């Protein structure tokens, strides 16, 4: 091995940290705040089969933090190494993590606490005649355990937490917040381990701030969250053997009213966080609950031990498991189905009205008092009865038409009729399980942006700028959305999800499709950048379209006769009529841009081409007439009353099109600007 000269070794900058520094750094990661220590010690008590746990605090746990239980206790012979790092009775080899059922397993909790506090352990086991007490500093026992009288179980006292970390104590100076964190933590464990009695008290107080005796789940719910939740809750359970999981718990009905969302999740009886699952369920509840109400969700997911990795977070607040996305989707769908059924059986409390009290409009002081409780920078100012931006726009005189508007096109909307049918006459919806269509649907769902979906599903129409752009409001933010891009996504998704189940437009007289293609080829705009040889190939390529007429008629309601006459056209969105005047361009695009050699690529490229034709854009409206000043023929009316409602219900906005949403203004940010002025 090559020797490094002594002169070069003296220049080294990497050095091994002293053990006391390493231990203090590790302790800061595991014991982040008083509630972190409470969580670790409560889990140790549960692992010790305790049926009663009492937590006592002083100054939110900084001055004193005591956890007492009646569990199995610690053997006196284990006390000398109880607070050393990586000493545990829960596992012996790494493979044990795959089947471990206890909360603790690393042997770092007591060690970390002893490095940032003054720790004392008093414990007694069933086979000992007396209890023993030992004190610890920096992971080491200061003196031999002392015998004393005591009850079976363990009492752990933590004094002067973070005494050697002044910056941490200063950052956590809000004692009220830290105490509420401890209370919230104990509440969650008390609900899940309903057979265990939990008590929380402040030192010196005769009464307890929190006391929850052992009882059933329903009694715990009533005790911890109120009787109104019990009346408006329902049991939840879903199981999927193929993914090896079972989920059960209690969720609130849509009629439940709460000002904050409560999401309690245990995975294999471990209290953890899972943001994707919480976000999915909250979005589902938003469709059923009134605005300003939030759900209650308590779930326990049981997964095969070898499918879960519990060792991924310093404080064990998170776990990782196989098939995470699929399991979340299964749970979300089961909750959605349960809420649909619950909504049909919702009950409402009657309101007692005093007949002697005359009806009167609300007083101004009542309105002012109700609004004064809301921060002006967070107030959502939307009301469907209020005027929109279009009210203030100057409308052009009716009857004035440009030369392009008055020009006669080969096919006009007046020559096309929507196939009339009573809903009772509709044929049953066909279900297709083609792998190509299922793959395309999966691609749509995987590329969907949850952020954009939340914006568009809860938006309010503000106004339209032109056929391509519109303004919407979501909560306290104003967005400029690209109607052309979003409508193209919408129609593409309709073509994929409603595959084989379209309505249709029927031409009053069949149209010669080959003649329309010839007309498009004569247009200089379409082929301005293409050579003549390329244009000569179009008629032959269009024959491929006609050869696929049977498939197009069956799957897409695009029907050609044997002589090349176009008879019908798919209707994608009711009350929305595409511009049939640019139909020649569409037929040429079908010949040039659709891949007819592969099933999946064919359906994808065909749907993309049709979506471009269907989407709202400037050229679309250049062909629209405005006779008699019909407001329903305006692009602003189409934006507000046809496209936006469809966006809210059906659109899955792509995360690969960020330009479709542009934030124009944010009320909280505007208030910050005003406050600086």
N, C-alpha and C positions, 0 to 999 in steps of 0.2 A: 504494500500500500504506500502511495506517495506521501511523504512527510511535508507538512506545511511549515515554511520558515517561521521562526518565532516573531520576526518583525511583522509578518502578515497576520499572525494570530492576534497580535495586540490591537489590530484595527477592527476586530469583530464587534458587531452591534447587537447580535441576537444573544440573549442570555436566558437561562432557566429561571423562572420565577420561584421565589421561596414558597414553601408549602402553605404558610399562613396567608399569603396573598392569593394563591390559587383557591384556597378554601373560602376566603371572603368573597371572591368574585363569583364562585359557584353558589354561595349562599344568597347573594344578591339576585341571582337569576331565579332561584327556586322560591325564596321568601320575598316576594315583591312588595307586599303590604300586609297588615295584620290579618286580613281575611285569607291570605294565602296560607299563613300558619294555621289558622282555624281549620281550613279545608284539609290540610295534611293530617292534622291530629284527629279530626272527626272520622276520617277514613280509617285511621289506625284503630280507633275505638270500635268502628263497625267490623273491621277485620277480626277484632278480639271478641266478637259475638256479644257486644254490649246491648242491653235492653234499655238503658237509661244514660243519657249524656247531658251534662250540665256545663255550660260555658259562662264564665264570669270575666268581666272586663273592667278596666279602669282607664279612663282617658283614651277610649276607643281601642284599647289593647296595647298602647304604647307603654303605659306605666305598668300594667299587669294584664296578663292573659292566662286564664286557668281553664283547663279542660279535664273534667272528672267523669269517669265511666265506671261501670260495674262489670267489666269484661274479665277475660281470663288472667290479665295481669302479665308482668314480666318476671321471669325466673331470676332470683338473686344472682345466680352465676352469670347472667347475661348483662347485668348492669355495667360492669367495667367497660364494655365495648358498645354499649347501646347507642352512644352518640358519636361513634366513629363512622367515617364515610364508607359506604358500600358494605355495611354489615346488615344482613337481613335474614329472616327465617322463612321468607316467601318463595325463594328459588335457589337452586344450586348451580344449574347450567343454563346457558343462553336459550336452549330449546324450550325451557319451561315457560318462556314468555308466550308461546303459542297456545298454551292451555291454562294460563294463570287466571284465577278468578278473584283474587284479592285486589284491593285498590293499590296498596303499596307493593313495591318490588325492588326498588333501587337501593334502599337503605340510605337515603340522603336527607330525609325530612328533619329528623332530630339533629343530625350533624350540622345541617345548614342553620337551623334555629340556634344551636349552641354557639355558632360563630358570630351571631349578631345580637345576642341577648345573654341574660343570666338565667340558666335553665336548671330547674329542680324537678326530679322525678320521685314520686312516692308511689309504691306499688305493692300489691299483695296477691299471691296466687292461692288457689284453693288448698293446696297441699302444704302451705307454709303456716306456721303458728303465729307469725306476726308480719307486719309490713316492714318495708325497708325504704330509706330515703337516701338519694345521692344527688350531688350538685355537680354541674358541668360548666366548663368554659372552653371555647375553641375546640370542641370535640373530645376533650379529656375530662375524666372524672377527677375532681379535686382531692377527695379523700374517700376512704372506705365507706360503703353503705352503712347507715345507722339503723338499728332496729327500733321500731316504735309501734304503738297500737294503730290499727287502721282497718278499714273495710276492704273486702275483696274488690279488685279493680285497680285502676291507675289514675293518679292525679298528676298532671303536668303543669307546672307553673313557669311562666315566661315573664321575666321582669326586664324593664328598660329596653324594650325592643328597638333595635337600630341605634343603640347608644354610641356605637363606634362608626356610625355612618350619618353624620350630621346633615349632609345634603339630602339624603333620603327622607329623614325626619322633616326637613323643611319643605320638601316637595309634597309631603303627605300631611300638611298642617291642618287640613279641614277635618277635624275629628268627627263632626256630624256625618259627613259623607262616608268616612271609613266605618263608623258604627253601623250605618245603614247597609253597607256592603256585607258586614258580618251577619246582620239580621236577614238580609235577602238570601244569603248562602244557607243559613240554618233552615229557613223556610222551605227551600227546595229539597234539602235532605229529609226534612220532617215529612214532606209529602210522599217522597218515594219510599223511604223506610218507615212506613206508617205504623209498623209494629214496634218501633223504638220511640221512647219518650225523650223529647228535646226540651231543654230549658235554657234561656238566655237572661242573665241579670247583670246589672251594674253593681260593682263592689260598694257595699255600704247601704244599698237599698234593700228594704224589707220585702218589697214585692218584685215579681219578675216582669221584665218587659215582654217576654215571650215564653209561653209554656204550652206545649203540645203533647198531651199524653198519648200513649199507644192506642190506636183505634183503627177503624176501617178507612178505606180510601174516601168514601163519600163523607164520612164524619170529618176527616182531615181537610177535605176541600171546603166544607162549610166553616170549619174552625179557622182555616188560614186565609181563605179568599172570600168568605161570605156566602150566605144562603142563596143569594141571587144567582151565583155561578152554578150551584148544584141544580137549581131549577132550570137553568139554561145551558146545561152541558149534556154530553152524550159519550158513551163508551166508544172507543175506536180500536179496531184490530184489523190487521192485514198480514198475510203470510205468503211467501213465495219460496217453494222448495228448491226451484232451480237456482236461486241466488243464495239459498241457505240463510234466510232471515225471517224473523217474526217481529212485528211492531204492534204494541198495544198501549193504550193510555186513555186520556180524557181530553176532549176538545169542546169548545163552546159552540153553541148554536148561533146562527146568524142574528137572532134576536137579542143576544147578549150585548150589553152596552158597557164599555170600559174606556177610560181615557188613555190607557197605555197597553201596549202589547206585552203579554207574558208568554215566554217561550221557554219551557223547561225540557231539556233533552238528556236522557241517560242512554248510553250505549253499553250494553253488557253491564248494567248497573253502575256505570261510571258517569258522573256529571260532566258533560262536555258541551262544547259549542260547535255548531255546524251552520255556518252562514248560508250556504246554498239551499239547504233544506228550509231554513227559516224564511228566506226570501221567497221561495216558491210557495210556501203555505200562506204567507202574508198577501201575496199577489192574488191567490185564489180567494181568500176571504174578502178582498177588496171588491170583488164582484157581487158579494152577497150582503155585506154590511153597509149600513148608512155611513155617510161621510163623518169622520170624527170618532167613530167607534173602532175598537181594536179587539182582536181575539185573545183567547186563552188557549194554550196548547201545552199539554204535558204528554210526552211520548217516551217510551222505553223500547229501544231497538235491541233485539237479541240476535247476535250474529255468531256463526261458528268461530271458535277461538283462533283457528289457524287462518281465518280470513281477515283478522284484525291485527293491526300493529299499534300497540298501546304506547310504545316508547318513541314518540315523535315530538313531544313538547316538554320543556323543562318542568312546568307545573301540571302536566297531564291534563290540560284543558282541552286538548284536541286528540283525536285518534284518526287513523287512516284505515279504510277497509276496502276490499275488492268490490267491484261492480257498484261503486258509489253513485254514479249518475243514474244507473238503472234502478237502484233501490230508492233513491230520492224520487224518481219519476213514478214508481209504483205507489209510494206513500202519498204523493201529491194527488194522483188520480183517485186513490181510495178516499182521501179527504174530500175531494171535489164531489164525488158520487154521494158521499154521506151528507154533505151540505145541501145538495139538490133535494134529496129526500126530506131533510130536516126543514127546508124552506117551505115545502108544501104543507107541513104540519105545524107551522109556527102559530103560537098563541100570543094574543095581545091583551094587556090589561085595559079594562074600560076606564074611561076618564069621567069622573063625576062632575057634572056641570050644575052650577047654581042657577035655577030658572029666574031668580029675582035679580040676578046681575045682568045688566044690559050689555050688549056687545058694543065695544068701542074700539077705535083704532089705537095702536100703541102710542104711549106718550113719548115725547122726544127725550125726556130724562131717562125713561126705561131703555131706549135705544142706546143712549150715551153710556149708561152704566154697564150694559151688556158688552159694548165694544171696548170699554176702557180696560177690561181685563186682558185684552189681546195686544201684544206688542205690535205697533203699527207696521214695523218692518217685516212682520211675519203674517200680516192679515191678507187672506186671499180675497181679492175683490173681483168676484165673478158672479153674475146673476143672469140666467137665461132671458129674463124680461128686459134687460138693459139693451140699449142700442149697440150695434156692431160698428166696425170701422166703415163699412160700406155706406152707412147713412150719411157720412160726411164727404163722400166722393161725388164729384160732378159727373152726372150721367150725360152721355151724348144724346143728341136728339134722335128720336125713333124715326125709322123710315129712311135714314141715310145709309147707303150701302156703298162699299168700295167696288171697284170693277171686278175684283177677285170674288167678292161675295155674290155678285149678280151673275157671274159666269155659270153656264150650264155644264154640269159634269155628267159623265156617262151614267152614273148611278147616284141617286139622291135618297135621302131618308124617307121622302114621301112615297117612294116606289117600293118600300120594304115594310112589311107588317110583322108585328110580333105575334107569334103563334098563340092564339087565345086558348086558355084551358082553365077550367075550374080546378081548384086544388084537389078536389075529390077525384078528378080525372087523371091526375098525374100518375104515371107508372111507378111501381116501387123502385126505390133507389138501388142501383146495382153496386155490388161490392167487388172490387178488383184486388187481387193479391199478386199482381205481377211484380217480380223482384225489381224491375226497372223503376216502376212507379214508387214502390216502397223506398228504394234508395234515394230517389229524388226528394221524397218527403222528408227523409231523415236528414238530407243535406240542408233543406230549408230550416229544420228545427235546430240543427247544430250551429248554423250561422246566424240564428236569431239573436239580436241584442236585447237583453233584459232591460237595460237602461232605456233604450229607445221605445221598447214595448210599453214600459211604465209611463213614459211621457205621452205617447199617442193614445193609450187606452183611457187616460184620465184628463184629456185636454178639453179646452173650451175654444170655440171658433172666435177669432177676433176680426179677421178681414182678409181679403184677397188683394194681391198687388197686380198680378197678371195671370194668365192661364198656367204658368209654371210655378208660381210662388204664392204662398199664403202664410198668414200669421196665426199662431195658436198660443194659448196660455195654459201652463201647467203649474198649479199652485201659485208661487210667487215669481215665476220665470216666464219670459216671453221668448218664443222660438219662431224662427223663419224656416219653413219646411218646403222642400222641393216636391211639389205635387206631381210633377212629371215622373221623377225617379220613384217616388213611393207608389204611385198608381201603376207604374210598370211592374213593380214587385208584387203588388196586390193581384193584378190580372194573371201574372205568371203563377202565383200560388193557387189562384182559383182554378186554373187549367190543370194543375197537378192534383189538387185535393178533390175537385169535382169531376175528375176524369171519368168520361163515359156517362155523365149525368147532366148534360147541359140542356137548357132550353134552346130555342132557335128562332131566327128571323127567316121568314119565307118571302122571297121576291114575288111581286105580283106577276111578273113575267120572267122566266129564266134568262140569265145573262150569259152571253157568249164569252167564256173565260179566255179563250185564245185571242179574241179581239181586244179584250182589256189588256192582255199582255203586250200585244202589238202597240197599243196606244201608249203604254208605259215606256216601251223601247224608243218611241219617237220623242219622248220628253228629254230635252237637253239637260234638265236638272239632275235626273237620276244617274245618267251615264256621262257626266261632264268630264270625269277623270278616267274613263275606261275606253279601251280601244274597240274598234269595230269587230275584231275577231271574237272578243269576249262577248259582245252583244249578240253575235250570231249563234252562240251556244245556248242562249236563254230559251228559245222555243223548244229545243230538244230536251233541255233540263225540265221544262214545265210538263213535258209528257210524262216524266217520272211522277210528278204530282198527281196527274190524272190516273195513272196506273194504280195509285194507292187510294183511289176514291172510296173503295169499300171500307177500308180501315178508317179513313178520315170521317166518313159519315157515321160510323158506329161509335167511335171514340170521341170525336170532336164536333159532331153535328154539322160538319162542312160537307155538303152533298153536291157532287157533280153527276150529271147524267152521262150516258155513254157517248153522246155526241159533243161532250165538252161544255155543256151548259150548266152554269152554277144555279142551284135551286134554293139552297138554304145556307145559313150562316150561324155560328154559335152565339148565343146570348149569355154573357158572363155575369152581368150585374143588372138587376131589374131597374128600370127607369133610366138606365144609362145607355145612350145610343152612340156607337162609334161613328166616325166620319166615313161613310160609305163612298164619299167622293174620292178618297185616296185608295180605294180598293185595288186599282191596277197596280199600284206600288207594292201592295201586300202580296199579290200573286207572283210578282217578279221576285220578291224577297223569299217566298216559299221555295221557288225554284233554285235560288242561288245559295241560301243560307241554311237550309235544313239538310242534315246528314241522314240520308235514307238507308244507310247500310247497317246501322246498329240500332237496336230497339231503344235502349236508354238514351243514346245521343239523339235519336230521332225525336223522341218525345220532348227532350230538353230543348233542342234547337227550335222545334216547331212552336213550343209554348213561349219561348223567348221572342220569336218573330211575331207571334200574335199579340203578345203583351206590348211590344213596341207600337203596333198598329192601334191597339185599344187605348193606350195611356193618353192622358190629357196633355196637350202641348199646344204651342202657338199655331202650328200648322193645322191642327185639329179644328181650332176655332175660326181660322180664316175662311173655312168653308161653311160655317154655320150662318144661317139667315136670322134676322131679327125682326121679322114681320110682326106687326101688331104689338110690338114692344113686349113680347112674352118674356117675363122674368125668368121662367124656367129654362129658357134657351141661353141664359148667360152663364159664363164659366164660374162666376162667383157663387151663383145659386147651386151649381153642380158641386163645387167644392164643399159648401156648407151642408147641403141636404142629402147628397148621395155618396160622395167619396169619403168624407170624414167619418160619417157613421159606419161605413164599411171598414175603414182603417181601425176604428176603435174595437170592432168585433173580431175581425178576421186577420188583419195584417200582422205578419211577423217580420218586423224591420230587420234588414241585414246589418250585421256589425261591420261589414266590409264597405259600407256606404256612409261614412261619417258626414259627408257633405250634404246629406239629406236633411240633417238637423243642424241649425245654427242658432246658438243662444244670442238673442239680441239684447236682452235686459234682464236684470235680477233685482227684485225689490230690496232685499237686504243689502246688496252692494250699492244700490242707489242711495239708500239711507246713510251708508258710511260716507259716501261722497258729500251728501248734504250736511252731515254732521261736521265735516272738516271745513265747510265753507263758513 
